[in-house]
Amino acid sequence: MIVGLSNPKENYHKTRHNVGSWFVYSLVEKHSSILQKEKKFFGFTTYMNIKSNIIRVLVPNIFMNINGCAIYKMASFYSINLNQILIVHDDLDLEPGIAKLKYSYGHSGHNGLRNIIKVFNKTESFYRFRIGIGRPKDKNQISSFVLSEPSAREINLIKNSILYAINETSILLDSIF
């Protein structure tokens, strides 16, 4: 399963906090698929058939700090364990244009990841792609920073890192299958 963390699409789609959903929309487009709104999973979903394996895809359409509920609901429905999920999210500690794959347990202060760990009630490692958005100079501005739109320059850098992450995801899936 691949999940792009997000806040509700209508109000927040263009914000830094939603770069996880940007990744998923790009990935789904590359695989000629379309996300459909699915109320029971609190978001937009589809699946992709990769090397005869079904990969479920989700972009939650609820607030970041409760994304875990949507992910858990879909994972439970399809019997998918946390360590079989790739979570894609924004990362303040990486500059725009940088994306890093990580397999570990932890949230590094990210509220979406914190909620996922809490909801799954597990201390197991999981895959995550960290998409860099940079950090504001004033730490008191973090909330408004992640909920604001990046500059045109940052958007280009972020989109490039998403393309890189999509290629790396293909390599990751190839190694699993």
SERO-939381 format. One line per field, with one value per residue: residue number from 1; chain; x, y, z of N, C-alpha, C in turn. Coordinates in steps of 0.001 Angstrom, whole numbers, plus 500000, padded with zeros to 6 digits. Layout:
REM residues N
seq: [NUM; ...]
mol: [A; ...]
nc1: [X; ...]
nc2: [Y; ...]
nc3: [Z; ...]
cac1: [X; ...]
cac2: [Y; ...]
cac3: [Z; ...]
cc1: [X; ...]
cc2: [Y; ...]
cc3: [Z; ...]
END
This chain:
REM residues 177
seq: [1; 2; 3; 4; 5; 6; 7; 8; 9; 10; 11; 12; 13; 14; 15; 16; 17; 18; 19; 20; 21; 22; 23; 24; 25; 26; 27; 28; 29; 30; 31; 32; 33; 34; 35; 36; 37; 38; 39; 40; 41; 42; 43; 44; 45; 46; 47; 48; 49; 50; 51; 52; 53; 54; 55; 56; 57; 58; 59; 60; 61; 62; 63; 64; 65; 66; 67; 68; 69; 70; 71; 72; 73; 74; 75; 76; 77; 78; 79; 80; 81; 82; 83; 84; 85; 86; 87; 88; 89; 90; 91; 92; 93; 94; 95; 96; 97; 98; 99; 100; 101; 102; 103; 104; 105; 106; 107; 108; 109; 110; 111; 112; 113; 114; 115; 116; 117; 118; 119; 120; 121; 122; 123; 124; 125; 126; 127; 128; 129; 130; 131; 132; 133; 134; 135; 136; 137; 138; 139; 140; 141; 142; 143; 144; 145; 146; 147; 148; 149; 150; 151; 152; 153; 154; 155; 156; 157; 158; 159; 160; 161; 162; 163; 164; 165; 166; 167; 168; 169; 170; 171; 172; 173; 174; 175; 176; 177]
mol: [A; A; A; A; A; A; A; A; A; A; A; A; A; A; A; A; A; A; A; A; A; A; A; A; A; A; A; A; A; A; A; A; A; A; A; A; A; A; A; A; A; A; A; A; A; A; A; A; A; A; A; A; A; A; A; A; A; A; A; A; A; A; A; A; A; A; A; A; A; A; A; A; A; A; A; A; A; A; A; A; A; A; A; A; A; A; A; A; A; A; A; A; A; A; A; A; A; A; A; A; A; A; A; A; A; A; A; A; A; A; A; A; A; A; A; A; A; A; A; A; A; A; A; A; A; A; A; A; A; A; A; A; A; A; A; A; A; A; A; A; A; A; A; A; A; A; A; A; A; A; A; A; A; A; A; A; A; A; A; A; A; A; A; A; A; A; A; A; A; A; A; A; A; A; A; A; A]
nc1: [500848; 500475; 500689; 499884; 500401; 498141; 496145; 492659; 491666; 490311; 490899; 493631; 495306; 497409; 499372; 502471; 502364; 500966; 502515; 502891; 500513; 500752; 502781; 501473; 499390; 500924; 502239; 500082; 499082; 501231; 500944; 498663; 496181; 493287; 492353; 489688; 487029; 486488; 484382; 484374; 487030; 487838; 488981; 490774; 491146; 492749; 493966; 496954; 498292; 501137; 503638; 501992; 501023; 498846; 498755; 497587; 496408; 496289; 495029; 494435; 491554; 491218; 492082; 495582; 496575; 494957; 495202; 496019; 493759; 492318; 494207; 494618; 492063; 491793; 494029; 493404; 491055; 492051; 493895; 496602; 499781; 501482; 504228; 504181; 503501; 504075; 504679; 504293; 505500; 505728; 508791; 510405; 513098; 514530; 515696; 513788; 513578; 514971; 514652; 514173; 514360; 513282; 513460; 512158; 511233; 509368; 508566; 509686; 508686; 506609; 503225; 501329; 502621; 503008; 500370; 499697; 501393; 500377; 497665; 497964; 499191; 501714; 505169; 506753; 508962; 508514; 508146; 509021; 508795; 510488; 509815; 511389; 510685; 511849; 512568; 511148; 512770; 512074; 511097; 508598; 506920; 506319; 503829; 502197; 503872; 504014; 501404; 501164; 501504; 504205; 506875; 507194; 509698; 510352; 508272; 508970; 511391; 510426; 508673; 510559; 511912; 509866; 509530; 511975; 511556; 509419; 510662; 512503; 510684; 509679; 511959; 512159; 509746; 510287; 512349; 510981; 509119]
nc2: [498827; 502258; 505469; 508874; 511405; 513916; 516929; 517926; 517967; 520114; 522588; 522541; 521419; 522574; 523174; 522996; 520950; 518978; 517585; 514859; 513895; 515061; 513521; 510998; 511554; 512094; 509625; 507864; 508945; 508377; 505638; 505438; 505518; 506379; 508280; 507681; 508992; 507579; 506927; 505140; 504819; 507306; 509027; 509374; 506820; 504136; 501414; 499807; 497630; 495995; 494150; 491852; 492170; 493625; 496935; 498933; 502286; 505378; 508575; 510302; 512224; 513806; 515554; 516025; 515238; 513123; 511243; 508607; 507103; 506757; 505366; 503071; 501961; 501271; 499581; 497535; 496537; 495397; 493621; 494469; 494917; 497286; 497389; 496930; 499134; 502092; 505244; 508540; 511726; 515221; 516887; 518776; 518858; 518445; 520064; 521744; 519850; 517670; 514242; 511436; 507985; 505992; 503392; 502690; 503005; 505542; 509071; 511574; 514008; 514608; 515144; 513651; 511164; 510498; 510059; 507842; 505838; 505731; 504930; 502437; 501162; 499973; 499068; 498735; 498862; 500870; 501753; 504943; 507822; 510722; 513916; 516812; 520043; 522171; 524513; 527014; 530066; 530974; 529075; 529223; 529644; 527347; 525926; 527693; 527833; 525165; 524961; 526711; 527827; 526768; 528675; 529475; 528589; 526741; 524916; 523806; 522537; 520717; 519194; 517994; 516420; 514703; 513311; 511954; 510406; 508814; 507266; 505913; 504531; 502725; 501148; 500144; 498663; 496804; 495382; 494164; 492560]
nc3: [500000; 499263; 500552; 500502; 502625; 503826; 504136; 504078; 500678; 499299; 500589; 501170; 499249; 497705; 499514; 501437; 503313; 502072; 500234; 500123; 499037; 496533; 495454; 495275; 493448; 491162; 490837; 490385; 488030; 486332; 486133; 484733; 486063; 488074; 490849; 493085; 495046; 498186; 500599; 502807; 503398; 504000; 502067; 498929; 496615; 494809; 492831; 491718; 489312; 489572; 488277; 488439; 490997; 493318; 494231; 496636; 496868; 498573; 499369; 502081; 502959; 505133; 508171; 508775; 511327; 511975; 510008; 510308; 511001; 508582; 507068; 508623; 508515; 505780; 505471; 507280; 506119; 503754; 504753; 505250; 506537; 508695; 508099; 505413; 504088; 502287; 503283; 502270; 502810; 503825; 504760; 507090; 507701; 505430; 502530; 499921; 496956; 497739; 498418; 500458; 501075; 503732; 506121; 508962; 512419; 513852; 514228; 514025; 514914; 513184; 512834; 511375; 510966; 513631; 514463; 512873; 513901; 516490; 516030; 514720; 516748; 517050; 517202; 514981; 512162; 509222; 505736; 504448; 502465; 502531; 501684; 500945; 502249; 503364; 506055; 508155; 509232; 511764; 514415; 515548; 513497; 512161; 511879; 510320; 508128; 507007; 506224; 504168; 500723; 498675; 497118; 493569; 492673; 494703; 494293; 491806; 492548; 494464; 492884; 491186; 493071; 493712; 491300; 491288; 493627; 492774; 490793; 492436; 494021; 492184; 491864; 494478; 494618; 492602; 493844; 495900; 494617]
cac1: [500000; 501199; 499846; 500405; 499763; 497534; 494995; 491571; 492089; 489703; 491536; 495057; 496042; 498611; 500276; 503660; 502014; 500310; 503378; 502665; 499430; 501288; 503503; 500520; 498725; 501894; 502450; 498869; 499046; 502257; 500430; 497384; 495067; 492552; 491890; 488252; 486676; 485969; 483975; 484705; 488449; 488052; 489930; 490787; 491845; 492780; 494990; 497797; 498769; 502561; 504210; 500927; 500726; 497953; 499224; 496524; 496887; 495356; 495280; 493372; 490918; 490920; 493211; 496866; 496769; 494114; 495386; 496177; 492450; 492019; 495193; 494335; 490809; 492053; 494973; 492659; 490120; 492802; 494868; 497939; 500500; 502163; 505529; 503938; 502970; 504995; 504070; 505006; 505138; 506605; 509821; 511012; 514546; 515130; 515437; 513039; 514419; 515584; 513733; 514927; 513617; 513697; 512733; 512413; 510119; 509516; 507785; 510518; 507870; 505554; 501954; 500688; 503298; 502722; 499030; 499734; 502011; 499426; 496490; 498361; 499615; 502827; 506511; 507486; 509445; 507736; 508793; 508498; 509543; 510515; 509930; 511838; 509970; 512606; 512127; 511181; 513822; 511472; 510411; 507209; 506172; 506237; 502447; 501765; 504763; 503601; 500056; 501213; 501961; 505603; 507135; 507304; 511001; 510238; 507381; 509779; 512306; 509626; 508218; 511718; 512168; 508783; 509884; 513032; 510946; 508630; 511623; 513010; 509587; 509670; 513082; 511765; 508733; 510978; 513107; 510031; 508466]
cac2: [500000; 503525; 506536; 510240; 512130; 515166; 517562; 517882; 518435; 521369; 523769; 522422; 520628; 523248; 523530; 522163; 519777; 517989; 517052; 513412; 513681; 515410; 512318; 509953; 511945; 511904; 508183; 507293; 509406; 507609; 504278; 505580; 505190; 507554; 508179; 507862; 509253; 506383; 507387; 504213; 504972; 508729; 509631; 509038; 505543; 503354; 500371; 499640; 496268; 496061; 492799; 490951; 492436; 494758; 497944; 499864; 503653; 506196; 509945; 510643; 513530; 514256; 516328; 515331; 514635; 511926; 510410; 507215; 506428; 506359; 504366; 501840; 501399; 500619; 498486; 496450; 495980; 494587; 492813; 494978; 495278; 498575; 497274; 496753; 500416; 503194; 506526; 509652; 512911; 516390; 516833; 520077; 518728; 518332; 521218; 521429; 519216; 516475; 513183; 510310; 506800; 505548; 502255; 502752; 503320; 506873; 510109; 512781; 515189; 514799; 514765; 512582; 509906; 510241; 509482; 506500; 504945; 505596; 504175; 501049; 500643; 499056; 499638; 498108; 499777; 500980; 502554; 506280; 508734; 512071; 514911; 518047; 521309; 523216; 524897; 528473; 530519; 531095; 527811; 529519; 529782; 526049; 525593; 528505; 527499; 523921; 525146; 527728; 527346; 527062; 529589; 528802; 527912; 525568; 523949; 523093; 521650; 519642; 518304; 517196; 515390; 513727; 512442; 511083; 509453; 507853; 506315; 505080; 503651; 501632; 500264; 499474; 497649; 495756; 494543; 493406; 491554]
cac3: [500000; 499212; 501099; 500498; 503724; 503370; 504764; 503085; 499361; 498851; 501173; 501463; 498258; 497196; 500615; 501660; 504124; 501214; 499167; 500043; 498074; 495207; 495032; 494886; 492208; 490075; 490679; 489804; 486634; 485606; 485939; 484006; 486937; 488556; 492233; 493286; 496439; 498854; 501932; 503895; 503720; 504299; 501145; 497521; 496492; 493584; 492932; 490544; 489144; 489268; 488240; 488893; 492403; 493506; 495177; 497025; 496975; 499352; 499807; 503035; 502770; 506491; 508664; 508922; 512643; 512112; 508809; 510716; 510992; 507205; 506653; 509363; 508010; 504496; 505700; 507930; 505138; 502790; 505501; 504963; 507761; 508665; 507428; 503979; 503626; 502026; 503639; 501652; 503595; 503828; 505794; 507378; 507846; 504098; 501673; 498700; 495947; 498324; 498857; 501012; 501500; 505062; 506691; 510398; 513294; 514414; 513568; 513898; 515199; 512177; 513445; 510606; 511313; 515051; 514542; 512272; 514885; 517600; 515597; 514463; 518048; 516776; 517214; 513892; 511130; 507998; 504708; 504237; 501617; 503082; 500616; 501574; 502053; 504053; 507397; 508336; 510153; 513094; 514720; 515905; 512248; 511480; 511522; 509174; 507012; 506344; 505676; 503113; 499424; 498381; 495999; 492264; 492667; 495584; 493637; 490810; 493263; 495077; 491799; 490775; 494090; 493590; 490167; 491798; 494565; 491996; 490218; 493534; 494432; 491204; 492218; 495724; 494296; 491861; 494774; 496717; 493765]
cc1: [500892; 500233; 500573; 499687; 499272; 496544; 493897; 491916; 491563; 490492; 493052; 495901; 497357; 499620; 501437; 503308; 501420; 501208; 503278; 501564; 499884; 502003; 502513; 499810; 499654; 502126; 501274; 498757; 500048; 501764; 499043; 496188; 494415; 492112; 490389; 487987; 486014; 485663; 484421; 486177; 488839; 489051; 489726; 491662; 491841; 493711; 495756; 498249; 500224; 503148; 503259; 500647; 499868; 498545; 498066; 497141; 495825; 495915; 494146; 492842; 490398; 492171; 494410; 496976; 495834; 494194; 495477; 494878; 492106; 492936; 494914; 493079; 491045; 492996; 494266; 491736; 490838; 493886; 496312; 498577; 501201; 503497; 505419; 503407; 504111; 504226; 504917; 504532; 506142; 507618; 510511; 512536; 515283; 514742; 514563; 513998; 515079; 514468; 514583; 513973; 514170; 512841; 513086; 511106; 510368; 508751; 508552; 509704; 506747; 504230; 501213; 501292; 503017; 501363; 498985; 500284; 501052; 498245; 496833; 498826; 500736; 504138; 507360; 507908; 508503; 508503; 508165; 509418; 509370; 510762; 510244; 511011; 510737; 511972; 512145; 512282; 513322; 510672; 508961; 506314; 505940; 504815; 501981; 502610; 504277; 502219; 500004; 501727; 503432; 505715; 507227; 508616; 510943; 509343; 508161; 510736; 511569; 509148; 509358; 512019; 511077; 509061; 510984; 512432; 510103; 509549; 512175; 511941; 509491; 510775; 512749; 510757; 509350; 511735; 512190; 509417; 509522]
cc2: [501234; 504624; 507868; 511031; 513494; 515708; 517571; 518629; 519831; 522584; 523721; 521770; 521275; 523599; 522547; 520866; 518657; 517408; 515533; 513088; 514053; 514200; 511276; 510317; 511763; 510426; 507528; 507693; 508619; 506209; 504280; 505131; 506497; 507299; 508477; 508128; 508004; 506743; 506448; 504278; 506434; 509384; 509203; 507800; 505037; 502173; 500334; 498195; 496354; 494659; 491772; 491066; 493692; 495671; 498893; 501243; 504483; 507600; 510273; 512046; 514030; 514978; 515447; 514589; 513469; 511027; 508925; 506433; 505917; 505229; 503032; 501157; 500658; 499420; 497288; 495751; 495035; 493716; 493185; 495411; 496618; 498487; 496994; 498043; 501406; 504485; 507625; 510932; 514035; 516268; 518183; 520019; 518547; 519564; 520814; 520892; 517946; 515507; 512023; 509201; 506350; 504350; 502234; 502966; 504724; 507899; 511413; 514066; 515444; 514270; 513669; 511226; 509514; 509563; 508075; 505496; 504682; 504697; 502702; 500371; 499618; 499809; 498945; 499159; 499772; 501869; 503936; 507057; 510117; 513041; 516256; 519261; 522469; 523560; 526422; 528852; 530580; 529828; 528020; 529640; 528452; 525734; 526395; 528193; 526248; 524046; 526252; 527102; 527692; 528060; 528778; 528020; 526634; 524503; 523143; 522108; 520454; 518662; 517440; 516098; 514324; 512778; 511461; 510002; 508410; 506818; 505375; 504112; 502472; 500636; 499478; 498362; 496501; 494810; 493692; 492276; 490833]
cc3: [500000; 499634; 500990; 501563; 503253; 504388; 503709; 501800; 499011; 499341; 501198; 500369; 497818; 498281; 500739; 502390; 503270; 500131; 499060; 499047; 496668; 494613; 494503; 493589; 491008; 489783; 489965; 488330; 485787; 485271; 485291; 484828; 487399; 489987; 492294; 494766; 497020; 500300; 503049; 504294; 503944; 503347; 499715; 497338; 495053; 493844; 491633; 490506; 488681; 489397; 488838; 490386; 492492; 494585; 495425; 497237; 497692; 499561; 500771; 502761; 504120; 507010; 508994; 510249; 512923; 510863; 509147; 510689; 509592; 506756; 507325; 508823; 506690; 504663; 506333; 506942; 504176; 503440; 505159; 506279; 507589; 507914; 505929; 503346; 503426; 502298; 503003; 502328; 503425; 504959; 505917; 507400; 506519; 503284; 500483; 497633; 496444; 498735; 499347; 501439; 502840; 505462; 508164; 511135; 513832; 513610; 513376; 514085; 514211; 512747; 512688; 510929; 512756; 515197; 513963; 513276; 516042; 517212; 515351; 515748; 517896; 516873; 516147; 512873; 509938; 507027; 504678; 503334; 502196; 501932; 501272; 501219; 502683; 505390; 507489; 509330; 511594; 513401; 515152; 514679; 511531; 511022; 510308; 507936; 506282; 505708; 504622; 501823; 499227; 497229; 494696; 492171; 493507; 494962; 492607; 491473; 493856; 494008; 491284; 491785; 494067; 492425; 490562; 492707; 493832; 491348; 491283; 494036; 493474; 491510; 493492; 495425; 493500; 492799; 495644; 495888; 492986]
END
